[in-house]
Amino acid sequence: VGGPAVNKLAEKFLGMTADQYRATYKGGEAVLKVVTNGGKVALVAAGYHADDTRRAALVLANFDSFALETTEQIVRGTSLNVADITVS
């Protein structure tokens, strides 16, 4: 959990540095990404800001309310209200 600026494993699994992450995503966005980790699978939840990461965690906690259909999803929102969060 956390973006490449604060989590070196996120940097490794996302394949981008903190600067590259900031160039790809913007405030109000987070990424949920399923990655392989040797013979295991890991899930990265990385937000642009702390609240963006919290929104990604809310999506995971309320997964039945969202269509999580691919191995990489973008979480967007402006609040921590599940009704205000979108996933694509």
Secondary structure, DSSP 4 states (H G I P E B T S, - for coil): ---TTT-HHHHHHHT--HHHHHHH--TTEEEEEEEEETTEEEEEEEESSHHHHHHHHHHHHTGGGS---SSEEEEE-SSS-GGG-EE-
